[in-house]
């Protein structure tokens, strides 16, 4: 089919032959299919969806648009984790060294923050000297020799996805489950992994606002993994409030290191341990999550998880002394607090609003060309269920530029809901799918 015929067929709900899907995506990668034609196709997919056969063909075409890495020289089952994005989600920073310290090789290609969600690469780059722009041979070597490597998407890995995501971002087709699933899985399968653990966030700070949508996305990605002969497990986790007590790049690195020392917030610690335990099971290092947690407790207690993070930082050009001495990480020049407007209990936090406030402060970016200030962000003093007095600090703001401080504080104040009674506890782990 010509591009016009293929777009029209999808618009009208007709099935697309896998060979034509491959030709269409190959043509787009090579520039023969135009942006306006791909925009039309994405909008047709947004409304019509993709069948299982179509989705498998779409994902495989994006996966094979570039290099698919072979990590067979690294012994053992290679396992990665992917999060669908949230506020305060610094899990990868502690999960990768934890899994690697337990003997699971972790090849991890991560992304940058855009909009209200933070990015793992931006957090890593707040560590002095840390490089995420490593070439593929270096990536292979570090996975083999260090046990983990965390880099950004390279030009040779799933180039169709890289080009397509930029287009979806400006055509209102980002929040489409088939396109989300194929984007994530094409990148992850190109890494050379054997298994994948998915952290599907649910709630006000996530792209998936409901359990039903999160479940659909998780099952869709598990199905793609099955088609590609890869083991995929999806864990649905709560994002109705920011994860942990920090939002902002260097601040989140500090909390990640504290987690490896056994001193971080309970919610962040629990989500990290639950996901890393799944990685150990998929990597063949434990038979059950409970058995995996025993190993994780050991590498935290004996310091080997923190030592592994130092190894990763050093191998990627960073200063490992900034992990051992957290005062060497970027710090904001000023702090101020956001006071509670009344006494009561924190009954809710609009996580998306918190993420947007952090972006306004300089911790995130509205567009890909925006510069990030690694030092700024928030320390959350009161989370859901906490009792507060009028005037007591809800949040400590770390800032360098005061020009938007009033706006940021107003956003934060509006994001915290305070009522007369404590809310019912909400579970952190909502479901597990495989």
Beta strands, then each sheet from edge to edge (+ up, - down):
strand 1: 79-83
strand 2: 106-110
strand 3: 148-152
strand 4: 195-202
strand 5: 231-238
strand 6: 246-247
strand 7: 334-339
strand 8: 344-349
strand 9: 377-380
strand 10: 387-388
strand 11: 393-399
strand 12: 416-419
strand 13: 429-433
sheet 1: 1+ 4+ 5+ 13-
sheet 2: 2+ 3+
sheet 3: 6+ 9- 11+ 7-
sheet 4: 10+ 8- 12+
end
